[in-house]
Amino acid sequence: EAGVAQSPRYKIIEKRQSVAFWCNPISGHATLYWYQQILGQGPKLLIQFQNNGVVDDSQLPKDRFSAERLKGVDSTLKIQPAKLEDSAVYLCATRLAGANVLTFGAGSRLTVL
Amino acid sequence: DAKTTQPNSMESNEEEPVHLPCNHSTISGTDYIHWYRQLPSQGPEYVIHGLTSNVNNRMASLAIAEDRKSSTLILHRATLRDAAVYYCIWDSNYQLIWGAGTKLIIKP
C-alpha cells in the first residue's frame, strides 16, 4: 500500500511569513496526527483528527497555527506568521480506526530565518 | 504526570543483542506500550507493541514487567542498520505519550 505522503519536504521562509504543509494519508485511515519535532527532541503532538473532526488540539498554538482535514482525507497545517522557534520537522501520521499502528510520513522540514 | 523515561543513548557492538529499557511507572492497566524507531531524516517507524504479555515479531521482542511499570525492547542481533533513535510510547486511549527516545549507536 502507498505510504503517507507529505509535501513540501523542505521549506525555508523568513519570520513573519506564512507556510502550509500538506498530508495525504493512507487510504481508509480515519485518524490523522500532526506532530512537531524540534531537532534532538521527540515528536510533540499538535493536533489529532478523527475523520474530519478534531479530537485533540490542546497543544496547538492557535494564535498562529491552524489545521484542517476537509472530507476526512487530506490535511493541511498552516503557520501564520512564522517565528524562529517554529523551525522543526512537521510529521504527519495516520492510523486505521481501531488499529494500534501509526504510519508516519517522511516529514516536512521548516527553517525560519 | 504521565510520561515515559528512557536513557539518552546506548552503545552496542554489531551482531550482539541490545536491551533498551523504558520506565512508565504511572501507566494504567489498559494502556498499550509501543516502540517506534526513527532513522536519520526519516519519520518514525513502528517496531512493536504490547499490553501485558511479552511479544515477538520479526524486528524485535518486547518484554513487559509483571507490574507494567517498565518494559524492555530487545534487538536480538543488532546490525548497523539498527542505529536509530528508539522511542517508547504509552498509548492512553489513542493519545500517545512519547518519551525523549534513546539514541542507539552500533559499533562495527
Backbone of each chain as ProteinMPNN parsed JSONL, in Angstrom:
{"seq_chain_A": "EAGVAQSPRYKIIEKRQSVAFWCNPISGHATLYWYQQILGQGPKLLIQFQNNGVVDDSQLPKDRFSAERLKGVDSTLKIQPAKLEDSAVYLCATRLAGANVLTFGAGSRLTVL", "coords_chain_A": {"N_chain_A": [[0.852, -1.191, 0.0], [0.382, 2.321, -0.582], [2.322, 4.832, 1.095], [2.209, 7.375, 3.694], [1.909, 10.521, 2.383], [3.748, 13.511, 2.249], [4.118, 17.018, 1.757], [5.611, 20.28, 1.301], [8.915, 18.723, 1.181], [10.99, 20.218, 2.162], [11.281, 23.532, 3.41], [12.078, 26.908, 3.404], [11.692, 29.896, 5.053], [11.199, 33.383, 5.887], [10.982, 34.955, 9.106], [7.739, 35.841, 10.238], [6.539, 35.359, 7.831], [4.208, 33.219, 6.043], [3.332, 29.698, 5.94], [2.451, 26.535, 4.53], [1.676, 23.128, 5.029], [1.151, 19.925, 3.624], [-0.682, 16.877, 3.846], [-1.253, 13.616, 2.784], [-3.09, 10.934, 3.612], [-2.847, 7.332, 4.191], [-5.074, 5.376, 2.314], [-8.283, 5.09, 3.677], [-7.51, 5.391, 6.297], [-8.627, 6.609, 9.225], [-7.822, 8.172, 11.376], [-5.75, 10.937, 11.964], [-2.703, 12.544, 12.584], [-0.835, 15.452, 13.427], [2.468, 16.219, 14.084], [5.037, 18.071, 15.738], [8.495, 18.182, 15.479], [11.236, 19.15, 17.038], [14.698, 19.663, 16.529], [16.632, 17.093, 17.889], [14.784, 16.361, 19.773], [11.883, 14.455, 20.885], [8.858, 13.685, 18.991], [6.193, 16.058, 19.182], [2.813, 16.248, 19.84], [0.619, 18.102, 17.836], [-1.998, 18.284, 16.765], [-4.872, 16.161, 16.55], [-6.923, 14.347, 14.419], [-10.073, 12.758, 13.926], [-11.479, 11.253, 11.357], [-12.967, 14.006, 9.867], [-13.133, 15.514, 12.107], [-11.907, 17.264, 15.012], [-10.004, 15.758, 17.515], [-8.089, 16.239, 19.49], [-6.588, 19.19, 20.174], [-5.096, 20.486, 21.996], [-2.437, 21.233, 22.33], [-1.836, 22.854, 20.245], [-0.635, 25.857, 19.023], [-2.803, 28.178, 18.802], [-2.925, 30.795, 18.064], [-1.303, 31.141, 15.931], [-1.046, 28.809, 14.485], [-2.904, 26.641, 12.38], [-5.103, 24.016, 11.389], [-6.654, 21.778, 9.115], [-8.934, 19.263, 7.981], [-10.417, 18.502, 5.483], [-13.236, 16.762, 4.295], [-12.34, 14.514, 5.524], [-10.017, 13.319, 4.562], [-7.318, 14.336, 3.006], [-5.043, 16.575, 4.676], [-4.165, 19.84, 5.867], [-1.663, 21.845, 7.359], [-1.135, 24.957, 8.708], [0.977, 27.778, 9.242], [1.007, 30.957, 10.495], [1.675, 34.128, 11.56], [5.036, 32.953, 10.943], [7.482, 32.067, 13.434], [10.861, 32.204, 14.681], [11.261, 30.042, 16.404], [9.645, 28.115, 15.363], [10.991, 26.546, 13.654], [11.488, 23.351, 12.609], [10.782, 19.819, 12.141], [7.853, 18.812, 10.596], [5.639, 16.355, 11.151], [3.404, 14.049, 9.736], [1.074, 11.627, 10.649], [-0.82, 8.616, 10.314], [-3.607, 6.482, 11.149], [-5.39, 3.443, 11.031], [-8.823, 3.068, 11.867], [-9.318, 1.927, 15.112], [-7.013, 0.448, 15.05], [-3.648, -0.318, 16.17], [-1.25, 0.593, 15.129], [0.71, 3.269, 13.972], [1.379, 5.017, 10.964], [3.922, 6.889, 9.629], [4.617, 9.849, 7.716], [7.407, 11.098, 5.745], [7.989, 13.592, 6.623], [8.076, 17.217, 6.868], [10.493, 19.575, 6.579], [10.994, 22.562, 8.179], [12.572, 25.661, 8.014], [13.02, 28.629, 9.647], [14.063, 31.829, 9.101]], "CA_chain_A": [[0.0, 0.0, 0.0], [1.134, 3.563, -0.594], [2.525, 5.368, 2.433], [1.694, 8.71, 3.982], [2.64, 11.477, 1.561], [3.817, 14.863, 2.781], [4.85, 17.995, 0.945], [6.908, 20.011, 0.688], [9.879, 18.083, 2.076], [11.81, 21.262, 2.76], [10.789, 24.889, 3.195], [12.806, 27.954, 4.123], [10.964, 31.162, 4.999], [11.636, 34.37, 6.871], [9.99, 35.116, 10.188], [6.513, 36.587, 9.952], [5.889, 34.84, 6.635], [3.313, 32.084, 6.285], [3.703, 28.449, 5.268], [1.437, 25.483, 4.641], [2.132, 21.768, 4.789], [0.067, 19.072, 3.163], [-0.544, 15.458, 4.155], [-2.221, 12.709, 2.165], [-2.961, 9.709, 4.403], [-3.119, 6.042, 3.573], [-6.497, 5.257, 2.051], [-9.07, 4.422, 4.714], [-7.041, 5.694, 7.66], [-9.531, 7.631, 9.744], [-7.174, 9.029, 12.369], [-4.6, 11.655, 11.406], [-1.987, 13.338, 13.582], [0.289, 16.32, 13.068], [3.453, 16.359, 15.147], [6.189, 18.958, 15.555], [9.699, 17.591, 16.057], [12.379, 20.047, 17.07], [15.949, 18.914, 16.443], [17.124, 16.493, 19.124], [13.681, 16.05, 20.676], [10.854, 13.558, 20.382], [7.713, 14.377, 18.381], [5.192, 16.657, 20.071], [1.532, 16.29, 19.148], [-0.032, 19.397, 17.636], [-3.431, 18.102, 16.576], [-5.316, 14.829, 16.161], [-8.239, 14.308, 13.774], [-10.763, 11.511, 13.665], [-12.16, 11.674, 10.12], [-12.713, 15.44, 9.717], [-13.334, 16.167, 13.392], [-10.729, 17.404, 15.873], [-10.058, 15.003, 18.767], [-7.224, 16.881, 20.484], [-5.729, 20.271, 19.669], [-4.729, 21.216, 23.201], [-1.073, 21.739, 22.252], [-1.684, 23.637, 19.015], [-0.622, 27.316, 19.298], [-3.896, 28.573, 17.905], [-2.776, 32.171, 17.581], [-0.529, 31.172, 14.687], [-1.163, 27.523, 13.79], [-4.244, 26.127, 12.101], [-5.093, 22.773, 10.617], [-7.966, 21.311, 8.716], [-8.969, 17.982, 7.282], [-11.67, 18.531, 4.757], [-13.729, 15.486, 3.76], [-11.761, 13.391, 6.257], [-8.928, 12.656, 3.839], [-6.115, 15.156, 3.081], [-4.997, 17.578, 5.744], [-3.159, 20.889, 5.75], [-1.237, 22.534, 8.571], [-0.66, 26.282, 8.318], [1.594, 28.612, 10.267], [0.931, 32.343, 10.045], [3.006, 34.274, 10.98], [6.034, 32.041, 11.499], [8.511, 32.563, 14.337], [12.121, 31.448, 14.613], [11.143, 28.799, 17.166], [8.838, 27.144, 14.626], [11.896, 25.708, 12.863], [11.288, 21.98, 13.083], [10.194, 18.905, 11.16], [6.423, 18.604, 10.851], [5.349, 14.977, 10.788], [2.017, 13.608, 9.655], [0.933, 10.186, 10.878], [-2.214, 8.191, 10.212], [-3.903, 5.185, 11.765], [-6.691, 2.848, 10.716], [-9.701, 3.092, 13.021], [-9.233, 0.758, 15.977], [-5.714, -0.221, 14.941], [-2.632, 0.179, 17.089], [-0.028, 1.014, 14.462], [0.746, 4.525, 13.23], [2.302, 5.119, 9.845], [4.374, 8.268, 9.505], [5.245, 10.335, 6.507], [8.837, 11.42, 5.893], [8.096, 14.871, 7.31], [8.385, 18.469, 6.165], [11.455, 20.325, 7.401], [10.827, 24.02, 8.083], [13.597, 26.541, 8.575], [12.57, 30.021, 9.715], [15.248, 32.698, 9.244]], "C_chain_A": [[0.888, 1.24, 0.0], [1.227, 4.087, 0.829], [1.848, 6.703, 2.605], [2.549, 9.704, 3.204], [2.6, 12.853, 2.207], [4.561, 15.756, 1.797], [4.658, 19.384, 1.53], [7.841, 19.301, 1.671], [10.703, 19.118, 2.818], [11.206, 22.631, 2.426], [11.611, 25.847, 4.034], [12.031, 29.251, 3.94], [11.582, 32.12, 6.004], [10.543, 34.513, 7.932], [8.913, 36.097, 9.735], [5.87, 36.196, 8.619], [4.98, 33.678, 7.009], [3.771, 30.878, 5.479], [2.58, 27.443, 5.477], [2.052, 24.142, 4.278], [0.924, 20.893, 4.474], [0.356, 17.606, 3.484], [-1.648, 14.668, 3.464], [-2.096, 11.352, 2.848], [-3.127, 8.451, 3.557], [-4.639, 5.907, 3.437], [-7.214, 4.49, 3.162], [-8.632, 4.696, 6.131], [-7.82, 6.883, 8.214], [-8.845, 8.625, 10.686], [-5.912, 9.639, 11.78], [-4.027, 12.561, 12.481], [-0.994, 14.259, 12.872], [1.177, 16.46, 14.299], [4.489, 17.403, 14.741], [7.397, 18.297, 16.226], [10.854, 18.571, 15.917], [13.642, 19.2, 17.148], [16.393, 18.399, 17.812], [16.041, 16.126, 20.124], [12.739, 15.026, 20.047], [9.709, 14.344, 19.766], [6.74, 14.891, 19.434], [3.889, 16.794, 19.288], [1.013, 17.724, 19.042], [-1.548, 19.232, 17.569], [-3.722, 16.684, 16.124], [-6.721, 14.939, 15.593], [-8.774, 12.88, 13.779], [-11.739, 11.833, 12.541], [-11.936, 13.185, 9.969], [-12.966, 16.213, 10.997], [-12.082, 16.197, 14.225], [-10.948, 16.647, 17.18], [-9.269, 15.718, 19.858], [-6.407, 17.952, 19.788], [-5.225, 21.109, 20.829], [-3.322, 21.804, 23.144], [-0.808, 22.526, 20.969], [-1.695, 25.124, 19.372], [-1.601, 28.019, 18.358], [-3.805, 30.014, 17.429], [-2.037, 32.224, 16.253], [-0.652, 29.899, 13.861], [-2.635, 27.206, 13.558], [-4.12, 24.863, 11.274], [-6.516, 22.412, 10.259], [-7.839, 19.985, 7.976], [-10.336, 17.88, 6.622], [-11.986, 17.147, 4.21], [-13.045, 14.28, 4.413], [-10.655, 12.669, 5.539], [-7.656, 13.485, 4.001], [-6.215, 16.163, 4.215], [-3.931, 18.612, 5.417], [-2.91, 21.507, 7.118], [-0.644, 23.863, 8.134], [-0.076, 27.014, 9.509], [1.599, 30.042, 9.721], [0.725, 33.277, 11.226], [4.012, 33.352, 11.669], [7.009, 32.776, 12.407], [9.753, 31.683, 14.199], [11.983, 30.08, 15.281], [10.249, 27.755, 16.494], [9.7, 26.267, 13.721], [11.885, 24.302, 13.439], [10.904, 21.116, 11.883], [8.743, 18.681, 11.554], [6.042, 17.245, 10.257], [3.849, 14.741, 10.754], [2.008, 12.097, 9.859], [-0.533, 9.817, 10.791], [-2.38, 6.79, 10.777], [-5.288, 4.739, 11.32], [-7.537, 2.834, 11.984], [-9.584, 1.8, 13.812], [-7.91, 0.033, 15.927], [-4.711, 0.42, 15.883], [-1.453, 0.849, 16.395], [-0.219, 2.343, 13.743], [1.721, 4.39, 12.076], [2.621, 6.592, 9.643], [4.802, 8.572, 8.081], [6.701, 10.688, 6.798], [9.043, 12.77, 6.562], [8.393, 16.033, 6.379], [9.283, 19.298, 7.065], [11.3, 21.807, 7.138], [11.992, 24.728, 8.739], [13.08, 27.967, 8.496], [13.784, 30.893, 10.002], [14.874, 34.067, 9.795]], "O_chain_A": [[2.005, 1.215, 0.516], [0.355, 3.837, 1.661], [1.027, 7.117, 1.786], [3.771, 9.725, 3.349], [1.549, 13.307, 2.657], [5.488, 15.33, 1.109], [3.649, 19.644, 2.187], [7.573, 19.285, 2.872], [11.072, 18.914, 3.974], [10.695, 22.858, 1.329], [11.817, 25.625, 5.228], [11.745, 29.659, 2.814], [12.378, 31.727, 6.857], [9.368, 34.236, 7.696], [9.154, 37.031, 8.97], [4.769, 36.653, 8.31], [4.984, 33.213, 8.149], [4.487, 31.002, 4.486], [1.854, 27.496, 6.47], [2.844, 24.036, 3.342], [-0.172, 21.101, 4.993], [1.499, 17.156, 3.403], [-2.827, 15.014, 3.552], [-1.08, 10.678, 2.675], [-3.492, 8.503, 2.382], [-5.388, 6.281, 4.339], [-6.809, 3.39, 3.537], [-9.303, 4.284, 7.078], [-7.688, 8.009, 7.736], [-9.249, 9.784, 10.775], [-5.102, 8.942, 11.17], [-4.757, 13.252, 13.193], [-0.397, 13.895, 11.858], [0.712, 16.773, 15.395], [4.777, 17.59, 13.558], [7.333, 17.904, 17.391], [11.378, 18.79, 14.825], [13.644, 18.137, 17.768], [16.513, 19.165, 18.767], [16.344, 15.631, 21.21], [12.789, 14.766, 18.845], [9.597, 15.549, 19.993], [6.499, 14.236, 20.448], [3.864, 17.382, 18.207], [0.973, 18.46, 20.028], [-2.289, 19.953, 18.237], [-2.928, 16.074, 15.407], [-7.602, 15.546, 16.201], [-8.016, 11.919, 13.651], [-12.699, 12.58, 12.73], [-10.781, 13.608, 9.944], [-13.009, 17.443, 10.977], [-11.272, 15.271, 14.167], [-11.945, 16.859, 17.87], [-9.711, 15.798, 21.005], [-5.613, 17.645, 18.9], [-4.957, 22.301, 20.672], [-3.039, 22.78, 23.839], [0.344, 22.827, 20.656], [-2.662, 25.605, 19.963], [-1.24, 28.402, 17.245], [-4.514, 30.416, 16.507], [-2.122, 33.215, 15.529], [-0.388, 29.914, 12.658], [-3.491, 27.462, 14.406], [-3.145, 24.673, 10.547], [-7.458, 22.701, 10.998], [-6.79, 19.645, 7.43], [-11.265, 17.259, 7.138], [-11.1, 16.446, 3.721], [-13.154, 13.158, 3.917], [-10.366, 11.516, 5.86], [-6.974, 13.363, 5.019], [-7.301, 16.546, 4.65], [-2.925, 18.306, 4.777], [-3.828, 21.667, 7.923], [0.249, 23.899, 7.287], [-0.562, 26.893, 10.634], [2.12, 30.307, 8.638], [-0.333, 33.22, 11.852], [3.852, 33.015, 12.842], [7.326, 33.945, 12.188], [9.695, 30.573, 13.671], [12.517, 29.085, 14.793], [10.11, 26.64, 16.995], [9.19, 25.342, 13.088], [12.227, 24.087, 14.602], [10.725, 21.609, 10.769], [8.445, 18.394, 12.713], [6.114, 17.024, 9.049], [3.118, 15.183, 11.641], [2.84, 11.381, 9.302], [-1.399, 10.613, 11.154], [-1.425, 6.019, 10.871], [-6.225, 5.534, 11.242], [-7.007, 2.608, 13.071], [-9.73, 0.709, 13.261], [-7.698, -0.911, 16.689], [-4.895, 1.549, 16.338], [-0.723, 1.608, 17.032], [-1.184, 2.525, 12.999], [2.757, 3.735, 12.193], [1.729, 7.429, 9.506], [5.275, 7.706, 7.345], [7.167, 10.591, 7.933], [10.144, 13.07, 7.022], [8.889, 15.86, 5.265], [8.896, 19.678, 8.17], [11.457, 22.262, 6.005], [12.354, 24.432, 9.877], [12.743, 28.458, 7.419], [14.454, 30.721, 11.02], [15.744, 34.918, 9.977]]}, "seq_chain_B": "DAKTTQPNSMESNEEEPVHLPCNHSTISGTDYIHWYRQLPSQGPEYVIHGLTSNVNNRMASLAIAEDRKSSTLILHRATLRDAAVYYCIWDSNYQLIWGAGTKLIIKP", "coords_chain_B": {"N_chain_B": [[1.879, 12.846, 36.713], [1.778, 11.908, 33.401], [4.247, 10.068, 31.802], [7.026, 8.725, 29.929], [10.226, 7.274, 30.575], [13.47, 7.169, 29.363], [16.867, 6.06, 28.725], [19.299, 8.429, 27.521], [21.159, 7.658, 25.555], [22.627, 4.688, 24.107], [25.147, 2.215, 23.601], [26.195, -0.42, 21.458], [27.717, -3.452, 20.34], [28.046, -4.603, 16.971], [26.073, -7.353, 15.819], [25.492, -8.267, 18.326], [23.157, -8.793, 21.095], [20.732, -6.279, 22.051], [19.41, -4.426, 24.691], [16.907, -2.288, 25.353], [15.782, -0.098, 27.725], [12.711, 1.091, 29.317], [10.858, 3.204, 31.404], [7.622, 3.443, 32.721], [5.97, 4.344, 34.929], [3.436, 5.196, 35.819], [1.512, 4.103, 34.262], [-1.702, 2.941, 33.124], [-3.881, 0.057, 33.526], [-4.99, -0.583, 31.033], [-3.607, 0.588, 29.034], [-1.625, 0.564, 26.153], [1.784, -0.293, 25.329], [4.065, 1.015, 23.155], [6.679, 0.764, 20.726], [8.664, 2.732, 18.673], [10.939, 3.512, 16.018], [13.353, 5.825, 14.771], [15.064, 6.582, 11.99], [17.834, 8.522, 10.714], [16.725, 11.546, 9.223], [14.244, 10.551, 8.531], [10.734, 9.688, 8.985], [9.286, 8.429, 12.065], [9.151, 4.83, 12.531], [7.104, 1.976, 13.023], [7.825, -0.459, 15.502], [7.14, -2.424, 17.518], [4.444, -3.523, 19.705], [2.675, -3.883, 22.857], [0.62, -5.22, 25.565], [0.313, -6.73, 28.069], [1.54, -9.251, 28.01], [4.671, -10.703, 26.974], [5.997, -9.971, 23.757], [6.7, -10.913, 20.41], [8.158, -10.176, 17.244], [9.206, -10.01, 13.787], [11.093, -8.033, 13.878], [11.845, -7.442, 16.515], [11.762, -8.109, 20.108], [9.496, -7.631, 22.823], [9.616, -7.135, 26.174], [7.612, -7.061, 28.938], [7.313, -5.809, 32.158], [5.99, -7.511, 35.04], [4.472, -5.88, 36.74], [3.938, -3.876, 35.002], [5.223, -1.434, 35.02], [7.503, -0.966, 33.716], [9.33, -1.624, 30.663], [11.126, -3.517, 28.179], [12.795, -3.255, 25.182], [14.0, -5.58, 22.928], [16.568, -6.183, 20.774], [17.663, -8.751, 18.904], [19.97, -9.401, 17.43], [21.919, -6.968, 16.759], [22.363, -4.837, 13.959], [24.245, -2.638, 11.788], [22.299, -1.193, 10.519], [20.378, -0.879, 12.389], [20.931, 1.301, 13.879], [19.59, 4.063, 15.354], [17.098, 6.358, 16.683], [15.257, 5.265, 19.357], [11.96, 5.135, 20.402], [9.933, 4.925, 23.223], [6.565, 4.549, 23.815], [3.558, 5.467, 25.274], [0.345, 4.459, 25.045], [-2.493, 5.883, 25.617], [-5.666, 5.386, 25.455], [-5.628, 5.939, 22.683], [-4.299, 8.338, 22.761], [-1.144, 9.384, 22.421], [1.756, 9.149, 24.348], [4.866, 10.313, 24.311], [8.256, 9.375, 24.92], [11.561, 10.816, 25.353], [13.294, 9.407, 23.855], [15.834, 6.972, 22.982], [19.035, 7.115, 21.784], [20.502, 4.829, 19.779], [23.617, 3.503, 19.314], [25.56, 1.711, 17.128], [28.387, -0.215, 17.115], [30.799, -1.203, 14.774]], "CA_chain_B": [[2.106, 13.329, 35.353], [2.049, 10.762, 32.554], [5.412, 10.17, 30.954], [7.93, 7.587, 29.851], [11.606, 7.662, 30.823], [14.429, 6.315, 28.655], [18.228, 6.609, 28.709], [19.535, 9.277, 26.35], [21.854, 6.926, 24.499], [23.227, 3.401, 24.438], [26.038, 1.689, 22.577], [26.261, -1.871, 21.385], [28.514, -3.972, 19.232], [27.3, -5.273, 15.912], [25.817, -8.792, 15.963], [25.177, -8.61, 19.717], [21.813, -8.363, 21.493], [20.591, -4.968, 22.668], [18.233, -4.302, 25.557], [16.589, -0.868, 25.533], [14.783, -0.022, 28.798], [11.778, 2.217, 29.393], [10.01, 3.247, 32.593], [6.305, 4.093, 32.561], [5.512, 3.917, 36.253], [2.046, 5.55, 36.122], [0.653, 3.582, 33.192], [-2.884, 2.248, 33.63], [-3.946, -1.336, 33.104], [-5.499, -0.785, 29.674], [-2.795, 1.373, 28.098], [-0.617, -0.183, 25.42], [3.148, 0.208, 25.223], [4.536, 0.924, 21.781], [8.041, 1.211, 20.403], [8.922, 3.171, 17.307], [12.314, 3.97, 15.846], [13.485, 6.874, 13.773], [16.372, 6.68, 11.34], [18.112, 9.919, 10.337], [15.991, 12.189, 8.121], [13.018, 9.809, 8.209], [9.713, 9.667, 10.014], [9.34, 7.226, 12.907], [8.516, 3.624, 12.016], [6.623, 1.05, 14.044], [8.658, -1.624, 15.804], [6.39, -3.461, 18.227], [3.623, -3.021, 20.803], [2.127, -4.938, 23.713], [-0.196, -4.786, 26.703], [0.763, -7.378, 29.3], [2.426, -10.381, 27.73], [5.818, -10.463, 26.102], [5.609, -10.01, 22.347], [7.802, -11.091, 19.464], [7.899, -10.102, 15.814], [10.433, -10.239, 13.025], [12.065, -6.987, 14.145], [12.293, -7.323, 17.902], [10.909, -8.651, 21.176], [9.123, -6.68, 23.862], [9.422, -7.759, 27.473], [6.875, -6.141, 29.802], [7.383, -6.225, 33.55], [4.711, -8.006, 35.557], [3.707, -4.738, 37.267], [3.775, -3.0, 33.846], [5.839, -0.12, 35.24], [8.655, -0.838, 32.839], [9.399, -2.592, 29.568], [12.426, -3.573, 27.527], [12.832, -3.648, 23.775], [15.165, -6.43, 22.705], [17.009, -6.481, 19.404], [18.405, -9.97, 19.195], [21.295, -9.292, 16.81], [21.922, -5.628, 16.196], [23.188, -4.559, 12.791], [24.489, -1.202, 11.621], [21.048, -0.575, 10.078], [19.518, -0.656, 13.564], [21.303, 2.563, 14.524], [18.422, 4.949, 15.239], [16.546, 6.765, 17.973], [14.142, 4.371, 19.7], [11.0, 5.804, 21.268], [8.952, 4.166, 23.991], [5.363, 5.37, 23.758], [2.454, 4.984, 26.09], [-0.878, 4.707, 24.291], [-3.602, 6.004, 26.565], [-6.909, 5.634, 24.708], [-5.219, 6.513, 21.404], [-3.498, 9.542, 22.968], [0.203, 8.824, 22.544], [2.665, 9.893, 25.217], [6.186, 9.966, 23.807], [9.468, 9.658, 25.67], [12.557, 11.598, 24.608], [13.988, 8.49, 22.96], [17.205, 6.512, 23.225], [19.85, 7.02, 20.576], [21.266, 3.584, 19.775], [24.826, 3.561, 18.494], [26.07, 0.362, 16.869], [29.809, -0.192, 16.766], [31.136, -2.352, 13.913]], "C_chain_B": [[2.513, 12.147, 34.483], [3.29, 10.982, 31.736], [6.151, 8.853, 30.923], [9.351, 8.113, 30.014], [12.533, 6.669, 30.166], [15.828, 6.908, 28.8], [18.453, 7.41, 27.43], [20.195, 8.516, 25.207], [22.388, 5.609, 25.032], [24.111, 2.987, 23.274], [26.021, 0.173, 22.611], [27.164, -2.258, 20.228], [27.616, -4.666, 18.221], [27.193, -6.762, 16.195], [25.54, -9.216, 17.407], [23.753, -8.176, 20.064], [21.847, -6.997, 22.173], [19.301, -4.94, 23.474], [18.001, -2.822, 25.845], [15.484, -0.737, 26.589], [13.883, 1.211, 28.7], [10.981, 2.099, 30.69], [8.724, 4.002, 32.297], [5.511, 3.776, 33.817], [4.044, 4.243, 36.533], [1.067, 5.055, 35.051], [-0.552, 2.853, 33.792], [-2.983, 0.864, 32.987], [-4.388, -1.575, 31.681], [-4.692, -0.028, 28.624], [-1.714, 0.505, 27.469], [0.742, 0.508, 25.493], [3.6, -0.037, 23.795], [6.007, 1.296, 21.722], [8.09, 1.567, 18.921], [10.402, 3.533, 17.223], [12.361, 4.966, 14.697], [14.916, 6.907, 13.262], [16.593, 8.124, 10.919], [17.326, 10.361, 9.116], [14.769, 11.399, 7.675], [11.99, 9.994, 9.311], [9.844, 8.416, 10.859], [8.663, 6.037, 12.227], [8.197, 2.686, 13.161], [7.614, -0.091, 14.245], [7.807, -2.732, 16.412], [5.476, -2.808, 19.248], [3.091, -4.192, 21.615], [1.344, -4.348, 24.869], [0.309, -5.405, 28.004], [1.784, -8.473, 29.026], [3.626, -9.936, 26.91], [5.416, -10.728, 24.656], [6.856, -10.185, 21.494], [7.306, -10.8, 18.058], [9.227, -10.212, 15.095], [11.508, -9.199, 13.332], [12.674, -7.085, 15.541], [11.397, -8.126, 18.835], [10.644, -7.553, 22.18], [8.844, -7.453, 25.131], [8.782, -6.729, 28.398], [6.909, -6.677, 31.222], [6.006, -6.623, 34.059], [3.844, -6.874, 36.111], [3.449, -3.662, 36.205], [4.379, -1.611, 34.034], [7.079, 0.076, 34.385], [8.566, -1.872, 31.726], [10.779, -2.499, 28.942], [12.251, -4.024, 26.088], [14.118, -4.423, 23.542], [15.382, -6.608, 21.209], [17.965, -7.642, 19.531], [19.806, -9.983, 18.616], [21.357, -7.964, 16.093], [22.834, -5.55, 14.972], [23.366, -3.045, 12.683], [23.209, -0.48, 11.205], [20.078, -0.333, 11.226], [19.89, 0.626, 14.309], [20.205, 3.594, 14.266], [18.095, 5.49, 16.622], [15.299, 5.916, 18.211], [13.251, 5.054, 20.729], [10.065, 4.797, 21.933], [7.727, 5.061, 24.133], [4.242, 4.682, 24.535], [1.168, 5.426, 25.407], [-2.065, 4.694, 25.255], [-4.853, 6.381, 25.783], [-6.628, 6.419, 23.435], [-4.574, 7.892, 21.529], [-2.099, 9.038, 23.277], [1.105, 9.731, 23.365], [4.079, 9.431, 24.886], [7.266, 10.258, 24.846], [10.415, 10.474, 24.796], [13.38, 10.723, 23.683], [15.38, 8.146, 23.416], [17.927, 6.42, 21.896], [20.713, 5.766, 20.672], [22.411, 3.693, 18.784], [25.352, 2.136, 18.358], [27.519, 0.47, 16.404], [30.149, -1.416, 15.924], [32.241, -3.202, 14.534]], "O_chain_B": [[3.485, 11.457, 34.79], [3.39, 11.988, 31.033], [5.942, 7.979, 31.765], [9.651, 9.247, 29.641], [12.408, 5.462, 30.377], [15.972, 8.118, 28.976], [17.871, 7.109, 26.387], [19.844, 8.699, 24.042], [22.577, 5.433, 26.236], [23.867, 3.351, 22.124], [25.854, -0.437, 23.667], [27.35, -1.502, 19.274], [26.579, -5.234, 18.562], [28.115, -7.364, 16.746], [25.372, -10.405, 17.677], [23.198, -7.294, 19.409], [22.843, -6.609, 22.783], [18.245, -5.369, 23.008], [18.816, -2.181, 26.51], [14.369, -1.213, 26.373], [14.237, 2.221, 28.093], [10.491, 1.022, 31.03], [8.747, 5.074, 31.692], [4.52, 3.046, 33.782], [3.45, 3.619, 37.413], [-0.062, 5.535, 34.957], [-0.439, 2.223, 34.843], [-2.266, 0.548, 32.037], [-4.184, -2.67, 31.156], [-5.062, -0.01, 27.451], [-0.981, -0.199, 28.164], [0.837, 1.719, 25.689], [3.527, -1.157, 23.291], [6.511, 2.045, 22.56], [7.63, 0.823, 18.055], [11.037, 3.826, 18.237], [11.53, 4.949, 13.789], [15.852, 7.218, 13.999], [15.629, 8.877, 10.782], [17.263, 9.656, 8.109], [14.307, 11.567, 6.546], [12.32, 10.401, 10.424], [10.45, 7.438, 10.421], [7.723, 6.207, 11.45], [8.932, 2.614, 14.146], [8.172, -0.622, 13.284], [7.757, -3.844, 15.886], [5.698, -1.657, 19.626], [3.054, -5.33, 21.147], [1.391, -3.145, 25.125], [0.688, -4.689, 28.932], [2.78, -8.596, 29.74], [3.584, -8.908, 26.234], [4.596, -11.603, 24.376], [7.927, -9.671, 21.817], [6.172, -11.133, 17.712], [10.256, -10.477, 15.715], [12.69, -9.435, 13.084], [13.867, -6.843, 15.728], [10.414, -8.737, 18.415], [11.463, -6.653, 22.366], [7.962, -8.311, 25.175], [9.338, -5.653, 28.617], [6.582, -7.838, 31.471], [4.985, -6.136, 33.573], [2.622, -6.902, 35.969], [2.809, -2.65, 36.491], [4.066, -0.7, 33.268], [7.64, 1.171, 34.341], [7.833, -2.856, 31.823], [11.506, -1.527, 29.147], [11.631, -5.052, 25.818], [15.2, -3.971, 23.918], [14.52, -7.103, 20.483], [18.987, -7.525, 20.206], [20.73, -10.514, 19.232], [20.903, -7.841, 14.956], [23.926, -6.118, 14.952], [22.72, -2.277, 13.396], [23.042, 0.704, 11.497], [19.065, 0.346, 11.053], [19.221, 0.992, 15.275], [19.926, 3.953, 13.122], [18.734, 5.126, 17.609], [14.403, 5.86, 17.37], [13.714, 5.492, 21.782], [9.487, 3.932, 21.274], [7.852, 6.218, 24.534], [4.036, 3.472, 24.439], [0.933, 6.619, 25.215], [-2.564, 3.639, 25.647], [-5.076, 7.554, 25.483], [-7.285, 7.417, 23.139], [-4.327, 8.55, 20.518], [-1.887, 8.347, 24.273], [1.203, 10.931, 23.106], [4.441, 8.286, 25.155], [7.202, 11.259, 25.56], [10.106, 10.782, 23.645], [14.09, 11.233, 22.817], [16.029, 8.907, 24.135], [17.478, 5.725, 20.985], [21.563, 5.663, 21.556], [22.214, 3.938, 17.594], [25.562, 1.444, 19.354], [27.828, 1.156, 15.43], [29.829, -2.541, 16.308], [32.65, -4.206, 13.949]]}, "name": "protein", "num_of_chains": 2, "seq": "EAGVAQSPRYKIIEKRQSVAFWCNPISGHATLYWYQQILGQGPKLLIQFQNNGVVDDSQLPKDRFSAERLKGVDSTLKIQPAKLEDSAVYLCATRLAGANVLTFGAGSRLTVLDAKTTQPNSMESNEEEPVHLPCNHSTISGTDYIHWYRQLPSQGPEYVIHGLTSNVNNRMASLAIAEDRKSSTLILHRATLRDAAVYYCIWDSNYQLIWGAGTKLIIKP"}
